[in-house]
Amino acid sequence: MRPDQAKPTALDALLVGEIAAIDDRGTPSGIDKKRVAEVLHLSATGFVGDHQGDLKRHGGIDKAVHHYPGDHYRLWRLEIGPAAILDHPGAFGENLSTSGLTEDDVAVGDRFRLGGALLEVSQGRQPCWKLNRRFGLSDVARRVQQSGRTGWYYRVIEEGRVCVDDALVMVERRCPTWSIRRLWHYLYVDTMNQVALQEIANLDLLPKSWRDYATKRLVTREVEDWTRRLEGQHQG
């Protein structure tokens, strides 16, 4: 798909979140995103009014905006069953919710105009244990990872004002061969494919942390342990 062939993708929801405790230990998180109707300024580190409880693992330049396809909600209802949290956008902590744009359609380096801002797809989402707490189920993070329905992040190339009436307009494809779906496949399915790992290690558009996964696997011939990220430090 070339940018000139891509249709604008309307926003179903624009969401931001305050920090609140996500468990009985008082762990802070900004995953509980709420719809907003007003115009927001989008800075290099995210929407004004949006917050993250753990800035080491969430937010920042390469994870300024989280996009999760509303298309996936129907599948989650089929898998998980009726859940009030799936009745509206925001269940997965997303800032942008749309229909008709998924991990198959976007690639690392794709640039989109959204209102007055210019966004660039930076990486897929690596789900963490906070999704388990949010849904009240022990394995949601692992299910998200296994399904490939992860969503993705943007870095902000140009700051600007954004509102829910704006649409995502693709303006440039910098590396169309590396869709978010393909990246997911080699990180979590065909995990030791040497050719793919070398390409990922050399993909400058990816954050260094993601390229380092590939480099380390090539050196150690082992896949990193995902347990702590998916299940958290405390069990039981």
N, C-alpha and C positions, 0 to 999 in steps of 0.2 A: 504494500500500500504506500503510494507516494503522498506527500503532504497535500498536493493539489487535488488528490482523489478523496481525501478524508473529509467526512462531514463533521461539522461542529458537534460536540457532545455536550448537551445541556447538563447542568448540575441538578440533581434531585435534592441535594441538601448540602449546606455549608455548615460545618460544625467546629466548635472549640470547647475546651474543657478546663475547669478549675481543678486544683489539686485536692484530693480527698483520700481518706484511708480506704484501702481496698480489702483489708483483712482485719482480723481481730488483734493483730500485732501492731496495727496502725501504720502499715507500709503505705507511703504516699504514692499516689498515681494520678495522672491526668487523663486516664483512659475513658472516663465517663464523659463523652462529648455530647453537647447539646446543640440543636439547630439554632442558627442565628439568621435574622432577616436583614440586619443593618450592613452597611458597607464597612469592610475591615481593611486595614492596612496589612499587607503581606511583606514582612521584612526578610532578610537573609536567613533568619533562624525560625521563621514561622509566622503565623497570624498573631497580631496583637490580640491579647485576651486568651490565647491558648497556652497551656502550661504542661510541663512534664515533671513527674516526681523524681525521676532518676536521670539526670542529665548526662551521666556516663554512658547509658545504654539507649536513651531515647532523645529525640530532638537533635538540634545541631545543624550545621550547614548541609550535610548530606541526607538528613532526615527531617527537613523543615516542614514538609507537608506529606501527610499520609492519605493515599487514595485507596478506597476499597469498593469493588464493584457491587452495586446493589443486585446485580444479576445472580450473585451467589446465595442470596438469602433464601430463595426457594429451595435450593439443594440442602442448605443447613436445616431448614424446617423438616425436610424429609428424613434427614439423618438423626437429628436430635429430638425431633418431635415438637409439639407446640411449646413455645417459650416466649414470654412477653417481651424479652429483650430483642427478639427478632422481628417485632412488629413495626419497627421504625429504624431508619439509618442511625449509625453510631455504635452498634453492638461491638464492633471490632476496634473502636477507638479511632475511626477515620475522621479526617478533616473534610474530605470530598467524597460524595456518593454520587454515582452516575449509573446509567443503564446503557448497555451496548458497547462497553469498552472493558476488555478483560486482559489478563496476563498474556493471552495469545496475541493481542492486538498491539501492545506497546513494547518497546525495546529500550534497552539502556541507551541513554543519550538522546532519546526523542525529546523534542522541544515543543511546548504548547504555550500559546498565548491564553491567558485567563484574565479578563478584565485588563487592568493596567500592568499586570505582572507577566513575566516570562519564566516558565518552569522547565526544568530538565529532569527526565527520569534518571534517578541515580542508582537504585538498587531495589531488589525485592524486600519484602518484610520478613524478618526472622521472628516468628511468633515466640512469645515467652509465657511463663507460668501465670502471669497476671490475667491472661484470658481464661484460665481455669477458674480463678477466683471470681471473675466477672460473671461467668456463666453458671457458677456453682457446680461444675463438673470437673473431674480430675484429669481429663485427657483432651480438652479442646485445643490447646496449643499443639499437641502432637497431631491431632486430626487436621488442623489447618496446614501444618507442614507437610503431612503425607498427601493431602488432597491437591496441593499446588494452588489452592485458592487463598493466596497470601496477601494479595494487594501489593502495592509498591510505594516507594517514596520519591519525592522530588527535591532537588536543590533549586534555589531561587536565583536565576540569572539576572533578572531585573525586578526590583521591588516595585510594588504598585498597589492600587486599591482594587478590591475584589468584592463582589456581592453574589448572592445566590442566583440572580438573573443572568449572570455571565455564563459563557460556554467555553469549553476547552477547544481550542483550534490548533491543530497540529501545523507547525510551521517549518520543521526540519527533522530529518532522520539522520542521525550521525553514525549509527551502527545497527541497521535494521536486522542483521542476521542474529543478533543476540537479544531475542525477546525475553521478557521476564519468565515466561514458561520454559524456555530453553535453559536459561540460567538455573532455574529451580531444578530441572531434570538432572543436570550434572552435579549440582550440589547435594541433592537428596535422594536420587534414584540410581543413576549410573555414576556412582560417586568416585570411582577410580579410573575413569576414562582419561588416559594420559594426554591424548591430543586435545581434548576439550579443556582439561585442567591447564595445559600450557597456554591455550588461548585466553582463558579467564585470567591467568596470572599476568598476561600482557595487555589486558584490556584497560587502558588508562582511564576510561570514562567511569569505571567502577571505583568506589572508595578503596583505599589501601587495605582496610581490614578484610574486605571480600577477596581481593587479590591474594592476600596473605594466606587465606584458607587453601587456595589452590596451590600456592607455592609450598606450603607445609606438607600437603598431601603428597606432592611430587617427591619431596625429600624423604619423608618418613614412611611412605607407603601405607599410611593409616588415615582413617577418617576421625575427625575430632569427636569427642563425647558431647552429645547434645542434652544429656539428662538434666544437668543443673538449669539450663535455660528453659527447658520445656516443663520441668516439674518443680523447680524452685529448690531452695536450700533446705526448707523444712518440710518434712512429710509427716502425715498422721495427724 
